[in-house]
């Protein structure tokens, strides 16, 4: 009986602890969703002696609505509020930062006590709450996409100087110069490795810790407050209303105008002294396919050849123009970006096993150079869609029966023409695929990957899989899988990469009844 009683008490304690943990989890979840900030300054204090402070910025904003933001954020010489906190610290060391917070916060709370108003904590444990020591308050990054940019352009009557500036190295001040508008990230994303082009500007932003976060809040929030004081319609000033975690897709942004920097619509890319033909580049189409210009222009908005020459040089980070365009491992270059696109659901079915890379050179295969380097002959227009009528019903079989490996299972029937039509349909809906899939033979190579139409004895009669792959494993050629593996890798791999219906053995070929004939 005594043991049962102890167990009941122990169980009750566990239930209470679970309830408390759940309550704390709910509280923590609420903390993150509201306008709260964590004050810890571990970059100054290192390991904290007392728990971090979770500051309820939203609550303070409501309670001090009459006094306004100037209560904590005084204006600078230009009248803009200083959001850096603590603002009155000339030298950021442990003692001065701690005293600045204590003086400002405790004095304000004490004053409210004297006035008989509701006040915040005035003891150490009231702010440095151990229950919130491990709480992480994080906000999703805000994406100033093309739609937001267009709204601001219209609001400011197409004036760019309120936001954009460059750094005058001689006078050491910010100035506006038309035609130089670029992303804030180029100079203010100070934690990212940058090239030498903007070295002087980045040196200044690093010394002054002018991060994207800091300059964005200084510029955007001050501007919004300025318009709100005039009782005009304006953007939000609260954390959670900007940092929503909701982002527009490229499909939603496709009709939104892009910033105008006199960029060409379809330029012919050529490099002086280059030995390859020009490349017709559809810049307008690529703009509509990207959520930001920085997807390609990773250092500045200049053309690639401004920094990357035929011979590598300092301003290009010692990367020549060929590597800049053709690096299959870089998402900033053409070949690398295209490889990423090939891994998407609709493309991966064929491309997951097709290596368009020269392993030795670590670049694209030479056979596909002519797709891009076609010169001025393509300047009149891009490639056209592949018509379904091109399928010769007499030479292209409707179905293919695979029975070479027949043993435990009955022959498998492959819906040949149905698959081809589906792949053509997918290709015709993709702008990039239309350019690279010039004809039906390119689509066919998704399965007949080592076949070339010009080398076939009979048109539309590519070799069978068994002509290259043996039934048994070839120990002399370790890179060539046996026939059974080839079929399964090709078919099941395509289904897996394209997120199609999963297939079991009997979905493709029915199992034979016991007593049936064996052997291949």
N, C-alpha and C positions, 0 to 999 in steps of 0.2 A: 504494500500500500504506500509505504514511504517512497519507494522507488518510482511508483506511478506518479506520485505528487511532484517529485523532483522533475520528472520528465515533462509534466504539464507546465510547470513553472518555466523550464528551459525552452519549451515550445512557444510559450507566451512571449518570452523575451525575444526569440527569433522573429516572431510575427511583428512585434513592436519595432524591432530594428529594420525589418523589411519595409514596414510602413513609413518609418522615418526616412529611410533611404529613398523610397519612392517619392515622398514629399519633397526631399531635398533635390531629387532629379527634376521634379516638376518646377521647383523654384529656379534651378539652374537653367532649365530650358526657357523659362520666362525671362531670366536675366539677359540671355543672349538675344532674345527677340525684341527687347526694348532698347531705348537710347541710353545705353550704359557704356562706361569706359573703365578700363583697368589702369590704375596708377601704380607703377612699380619701379620704373626707371632702372631696370637691371643693368643697363649699359653704364650706369653711374655707380649704383650700389653693389652690383654683383649679386651674391647670395643675400637675400633679404633676411634681416633679423626678425622682423615682424611680418605678418601676412600682408599681401598686396591689398590695396584699397579698391573696391568696386564702386565707382562714382556714378551716381544716377544723374546723368546730364539732363535727361528729359524732365525729371522732377524739378531740378533746379531752374530749368528754363520756365516752367509753369509758375513756380513760386516767385520768381524774380521777373515776371513778365512786365510789370510796371517800371521797374528799375532798368530793364533792358540788358542786353549782352555786355554793355560797357562795365557792368559791375565787376566782372571777372576779366574781360578782354578789353583793355583800354585802347583807344585809337592811336595810330602812329602819326607822324608828321603830315601824311597825306590824308588823314581822316579814316583810314582803313583799320578795322579791328585787328588786333594781334591775337591770333589763335594759338600761337606757341605758348605753352604753359610749363613752368612758371615764367611769366614774361619779364619780371624785374630782376632776373639773375644774370649778372654779367659774366661770371665764371661758374660753370656748371660742375660743382663738386658736391660731395655728400652733405656737408654741413649747410651750405647756402641753399641747396635745393630743398632739403628737409625743413629748414627754418622758413623758407618762402611759403611752402604749403601750410605749415602749422600756423603761421601768422595770419595768412589770408582766410583759411577755413575756420579756425577756432575763433578768431576775432569776429567773424561774421555771425557765427552761431551764438556767441556770447552776447553780441549786440541785440540779436533777436530775442534772447531771453530777457534782457533788460526792457525791451519794448513789449513784452508779454505776447509775443507771436510764436508760432510753431518753429522749432529749431532742430538742427541736426545734432549728432553726437559731439561731445567735447572731451571724451576720454579716449585713451589709446585703443582699447578694445572695441569701442563703438565704431571706429572707422576700420581698424585693422582686425576684421572679423575672421577668426580661424576657420569658420564654416565655409568661407569663400576663398580660402587660401589657394586652392587648386582650380578655381573656376576660370575658364577661358572665355572671354568675351571677344568674339571675332565677327567681323562683318564681311560679307561677300564683296569682292571688288566691283567697283562701279565702272561700267563700260560706256564711255562717251562715244556712242556710235554715230554713223552718218545721219541718222534721223534726228538725234539731239543736235548735231552740228548744224543741220539745215534749219532747225527751229531757231537757233541762236543767230544764224546769219540773217534770217528774216526779221527777227526781233531787233537786231542792231542795224537794220537797214543796210546790210551787206558791208558793214565796216568791220575790218579785221583787227585794227589796232587795239581795241579794248582787251583782247586776249593774247594776240601774237606779238612777239618781239624777238630781237636778236641782241647779242651782247657786243657792244662796241669795245674792242680790246684797248683802243688808245685812250678813250675818255672813261673807260671802265664804268659804263652805264648801259641801261637797257633802252633800246630805240626800236622803232618800227620802220621796216623797209618793205615796201610792196613787192610781192613776188618771192619773198623768202619765208612765207608762212609754212611752218612744219609742226610736227607733233611735239607736245611737251616732253614725251618720253625720251626723245633724242638727247636732251641735256639733263633732265631731272630724274631719270631712272638710274640713280647713281650706284646701285648695288649690282648692276649688270655690266659685264665686261664690254667695253666699247673700243672702237678703233681710234686712230690718231686724228681723224678729220676734225672732230669737235673737242680736242684735248684741252684747249684753253678754257672753253666754256664749262666743261665737266670738272675741271680743276676748281673753278669758282664754286660751282654748286656743291661739290664734295666738301670744301672747306667750310661753307656756310650751312651744310646739311639741308640744302634746299631740295628735299625729296619730292616726288610726284604728289605724295599725300599732302605734304605741307603746302606746296604752292597751289595745288588744286583747291584746298580748303580756303586758303587766303583769298584767292581770286574769285572762286565761284560763290562761296557763302557771303562774302562782302558785297558782291554784285547783287545777289538775291536780296540781301538785307536793304540795300540801297533802293531797289525798286519797291520792296514791300513797304518802306517808310513813305513812299509816294502813293501807296494804296493801289498799285498797279499789279496786274497778274504776273506772277513770277514763280520760279522754281522753288523747291523745298529748301529748308534750312535745318532739317532734322536728319540725323544719321540714317535711321531706318527707312526713310522715305526716298533716299538716293540709293543706298546699298540694299536693294531689294532681292538681289540674286536672280532677277529675271533678265534674260538677254534675248535680243532679237536675232533671228536666224538670217542667213544670207538671202533666203527666199522672201523674208519679210522686208528686207532692205533693197530688193532688186530695183524697185521703182523710185527709190530715194536718190536725188542728185548727189553726185560726188563733189568734193571741193574742187574748185577750178584753179589750176595752176598752169594753164595753157599746155596741159599734157596732150601729146598726140593721140589720136584715136587708134590708128593702126600703123605704127611706124615700121620701117624696115631696119632691123638691127644689124649694124655692120660696125666693124672696128677697123680703123685705118691700118693698113698693112696686113690685115687678116687674109688668109688664103682660102677660106670657106665662103660659099655663097651667103647672101644676106638671108635673114630670117624674118618672115612676116609675122609680127607680133600683134595680136588683137588685144591692145591695152584696155579698151573699153569693156570687153568681155571679162577680162581678168578683174577689173574693178568690181564688177557685179558679182563675181564669184568669191570675193574676199570681204571679211568683216572689218579690215583695217588695211591701210596702205603699208603698214609696217610688216605685213606678211611677206613682202618682197623687199621693200626699201628699209633695210634693217638699221642703217646708220643715218642716212639723210634721204630726202626725196629726189636727189640727183639720179641720173641714169647710171647704171652699173659701171659703164666704161669710164665714168668720171674718176672713179677710184681704182678700178681693176683694169690694168692694161694688158697687152699681149705678153709683156714681161712683168712679173710680180714686182710691186713697189710698196714703199712704206705706207702711203695713204690708203692702200687697199689691204692692209694687214698682211702683206707679202703673199696674197692670193691673186693669181692671174685671172684674166677674164674667162678663160676656158674652164677653170676649176669653179669659178663663181657660178657659171651657168650649169655645169654638168655634174657637180658633186652629188652623187646619188644618196648621200647620207645627210645632206643639208636641206632643211625644209625651206630655206630662203632661196635656193636655186631652182631652176626649171626642172631638172631631172629629179631632184629630191622631192619636190612638191608633187610631181606627177606620180612618183612611186607611192607617196602617201595616199593619193587619190585612188590608185589601183588597189589599195587594201580595203577600200570601202565595199560594202555589201554587194552591190550590183557588179562590181568589177573583179572582186577577189575570186570568184568561181573559176575563172581561167587563169588569172595572173598569179595565183598563190603558188603555182608550180612552174610558171614561165619566168625564166631568169633573163631579164632584158639588160643585164649587167655583164660587162666583160670582167671576169673575176681577177684576171691578172692586172688589168689597168685600173680596176675599181671605178669604172665609168660605164656609160651606155655602150651597147654593142654598135659597132661601126655600121652595121646593116641598116640601122634606123636613122642615120644622120640625114639622109635625103628627105625625110618626112618634114623636118624643120628647115634645113638649109636648102631651100628650093629656089632662092633668088627672087627676082622680080616677076617671074612667071605667075606667081600666085597672088600678086598684088591686087588683081581685079576682084578676088573673092576667095572664100575659104572652101574647103571640101564639102561635097554634098552628101546627103543621107543615102544610105544603101537601100535601093528599092527591093521590096519582097519579090517582085516579079522576076528578079534575076535568078531565082532558084529554078533550075531545069528539073522538072518533075520526072523526066525520063532517066536522067543520070544521077540525080540525088535521091536515094531511096527514102520512102516514107518511114520505114522501120528497119532496124537492123537486128538480126538474131545472133546472139553471142553464145556459141556452144562448144568452143574449142576446149574449155575446161570442164565440160559436163562430167560430173561424177556423182556427188551426193545430191546435187540439185539439178533440176531441169533447166533447159536453155533460158537465157534472159533476153527479153525483147526490149530493145532500146528505141524510144520514139524520136528517131533521128531528125526528121524535118520539123517537128514541133519544137524541139530544142533550138534548132537553128533560127527559126522564126522568133523565138523568145529572145535570143541573144541579139538579133538584129534590132528588135524593138527597143531593147535596153540601150544599145549603142546609139540609135538614132535620137534618143531623148537626152543624150549627154553631149554637151558642146565639145568637150575635150576628146571624147571617143570618136566623134564624127571626123575630127582632123586626123587622128591616128589610125582609125579603121577605114582605110581608103577604099577597100573593096571587100567582097565576100570572102576572099582567100584569107584575109587577116582574121576574120571571125572563125573560119574553119581551123586556123592554127591554134585556137584555144584548146582543141583536143588533139588535132594532128600537128603537134608542135614541132616536129622535125621534117615536115613536108613542105615543099615549095612547088607551086603550080607549074612554074617554068621547067621544072626538072621531072615532071610526071610523064610517064609514057602515054597515058591517055588522060584527056582533060576530065576534071572532076573525079578522078580515080586515085586518091592518095593511098599510100601503103597501109596495110593493116598493122595493128599494134604488134601482132605476133611476128611480123617481118623483122622487127628490131629487138623485141624482148622475148627471151627464151622462156619455156615452160618451167624449167628448173633454173636454179640460181647459177649465175655465171661467176665463178670464183676468179676469173681472169679480168673481170670488169666490175669492180665493186660499186661503181656509180650507177650501174644500170640495174634497176630492180627487175624481179621476175614478173612474168605475165599476170599472175593472179594479183600481185601487189599493185601493178600498174592500173588494172581495171578498178580496183577498190579505192586506190588513192585518187584516181581521176574522178570517179562518180561520187563517192562518199565525201571526198574533199570539197567538191563543188557544192554539194548540199550543205555541208557544214559552214563554209565560208560565206555562202549567200543566205544563210539562215532559213533554208528550206526545210520541208518536212523530213524528220529523221527517218532513216530507212533501216529495216532489219533484213535479214537474209531472204526471208520468204516474200518480202515486198517486191523484190526484183526477179527472183526465180524460185518457183515452188519446189518444195522438198520432194524427192522421189519416194515412192512407196517401197517398203522393205521387200527385198527379193528382186529389185530391179537390177538392170545391168550396171556394172561398175566400170571403172577405167575412164581414161580421158577420151 
